[in-house]
Amino acid sequence: MILRTPHYYKKFICIASECKDNCCVGGWQIDIDDETAEYYQNVTGEFGDRLRESIEYTDAYCFRLKDGQCPFLDDKGLCEVYKHLGEDKLGVVCAQFPRFSEYYGDIKETGIGLACEEAERIIFTDTDAFSFDMKELDEEPVLDSEFDAELAKSLFVYRDKVIALFDTESEGISLTDKLRATLLSSSYIQEMINNNSYEEITQYVTSLNLQKLLDEVSSDGTGADFTLCEAVYRILCAYSGLETLNPAWPNVLDRLFSQLHEADEDDNIKENTNIMYEELSKEFDLYISINNRGFEYNNLIKYYVFRYFMKAAYDHDILGKSILTIANWIVIRDMDISRWLDNGKTFTFEDRIDTVHIFSRQVEYSEDNLWELNEEFMFDDIFDTDSLNSLLEMM
C-alpha cells in the first residue's frame, strides 16, 4: 500500500497537557477497541484493578469519565496508561487522535482533524500549496465491496483540481466564486454518476478547467426568492437539529439566532434584520481582507475537500460532499461574525481556533450527525444547487 499524508502532517506533535479541550479532558466518550479492552482485563496488580474498575460498556467499551475527564490523567495532566504500560498499550482512539485514515484500494490517506487545537494551528497557519508526502506501507490493500475503484480514479483527479483552485490567487476571483465553480462542477459529475456514465466522467474531469468555469459562474445572475439572512438562517436550522456533542454548541446556536437571524414564530426574518445582516457581512469580509485572514478560509476549504471528497468513491455522492463543504464554511463564517461582534469587531487567531474547534467537535466526530446533514442536503431545497449558487452569489 501507499500512504499519502498532507504536506503539513509531519509537523504535528501532541501538546498533551497544554491542550485545553482534548478527548482526555473535554467530556468526550473515550472508546476502547476490543483488543485493547481484552488486554486491560488481564493487567495484573493495583493498576490492573484500577483499569477494570474504570471501564464500562455502552455501545462500545469506554473509560468511565471522572468529572468529565479521563480517570487516568495524573495531576500534571499526563496519561497514566502511557506511563505504566507504554505507548503501544494505548487504545486505537488514544493512540491515533486527532489523526484519521481512509482507505481507497491500495492507497491509505491519513490526516489530522480540526477538533484538535494543535492540528488547527498547523492547518490555519500553513502558507504552502497543498501537496502529499508518500511512502510505501507493509500492509495489504483493504478490500471493500462498496469501493468503486473506477470512479475513484476520476475523483482523485477532480479533487486535485479543486484543491489547486483554492491554492490559486487571482485578482477579482473571490472565495465564493471558487465555491460556486466547485458546486457546479460537482453537480455535473453527480449527474454523470447517476447515469453510470463513467467514460464521460473521466473525460470531463480530465479536461475540466475550473479557472475557465469561473468565468461562467462570475457572470451568472441567478435570481433568488430569499435574502442572504434568510438563506443562512435556514442552513443554521438544519445544523440546529443535530445531536449535541459539544456542550458549547447550543449556546453558540442561540447566540447566532438572537444576534444575527432573529425570526418570528413563523420563521420570518424581520426586514431590518435582513439589512443589518447584509451590512455586517460586508463589513466582516472587509475586516478579513484588510487583515489578510482570507487564506484561513481557503485552508479550511482545502481541508474539507481533502477529507471528504474521496468518500464519494464509496457512496457515489460527490455533490453531497461539495454541499457539506459549502454549508460548513457558511456556518463557521457566521460563528466568526458573531465572535467578531462580541469582541468589539476584532477577531484574533485564537478566536479562529476556538470557533472551528467547537464546530468540528460537534459535526465531524459523529457519523450520525454527518448522516443527518446528508438527509437535510437531499430534502431541504435551500441546499439544492440553484439555491446554494444564488446564496454564494449574494455573498
Stockholm file with secondary structure:
# STOCKHOLM 1.0

chainA/1-395         MILRTPHYYKKFICIASECKDNCCVGGWQIDIDDETAEYYQNVTGEFGDRLRESIEYTDAYCFRLKDGQCPFLDDKGLCEVYKHLGEDKLGVVCAQFPRFSEYYGDIKETGIGLACEEAERIIFTDTDAFSFDMKELDEEPVLDSEFDAELAKSLFVYRDKVIALFDTESEGISLTDKLRATLLSSSYIQEMINNNSYEEITQYVTSLNLQKLLDEVSSDGTGADFTLCEAVYRILCAYSGLETLNPAWPNVLDRLFSQLHEADEDDNIKENTNIMYEELSKEFDLYISINNRGFEYNNLIKYYVFRYFMKAAYDHDILGKSILTIANWIVIRDMDISRWLDNGKTFTFEDRIDTVHIFSRQVEYSEDNLWELNEEFMFDDIFDTDSLNSLLEMM
#=GR chainA/1-395 SS CEEEEETTGGGCCCCGGGCSSCTTTSSCCCBCCHHHHHHHHTCCHHHHHHHHHTEEESSSEEECCBTTBCTTBCTTSCBHHHHHHCGGGSCHHHHHTTEEEEEETTEEEEEECTTSHHHHHHHHTCCSCCCEEEEECSCCCCCCTTCCHHHHHHHHHHHHHHHHHHHCCCTTCCHHHHHHHHHHHHHHHHHHHHTTCHHHHHHHHHHCCHHHHHHHHHTCCCCCSSCHHHHHHHHHHHHHTSCCCSTTHHHHHHHHHHHHCCBCTTCCBCHHHHHHHHHHHHHHHHHHHHTTCHHHHHHHHHHHHHHHGGGHHHHCCHHHHHHHHHHHHHHHHHHHHHHHHHTTSCCCHHHHHHHHHHHHHHHTTCHHHHHHHHHHHHHCGGGSHHHHHHHHHHC
#=GC SS_cons         CEEEEETTGGGCCCCGGGCSSCTTTSSCCCBCCHHHHHHHHTCCHHHHHHHHHTEEESSSEEECCBTTBCTTBCTTSCBHHHHHHCGGGSCHHHHHTTEEEEEETTEEEEEECTTSHHHHHHHHTCCSCCCEEEEECSCCCCCCTTCCHHHHHHHHHHHHHHHHHHHCCCTTCCHHHHHHHHHHHHHHHHHHHHTTCHHHHHHHHHHCCHHHHHHHHHTCCCCCSSCHHHHHHHHHHHHHTSCCCSTTHHHHHHHHHHHHCCBCTTCCBCHHHHHHHHHHHHHHHHHHHHTTCHHHHHHHHHHHHHHHGGGHHHHCCHHHHHHHHHHHHHHHHHHHHHHHHHTTSCCCHHHHHHHHHHHHHHHTTCHHHHHHHHHHHHHCGGGSHHHHHHHHHHC
//
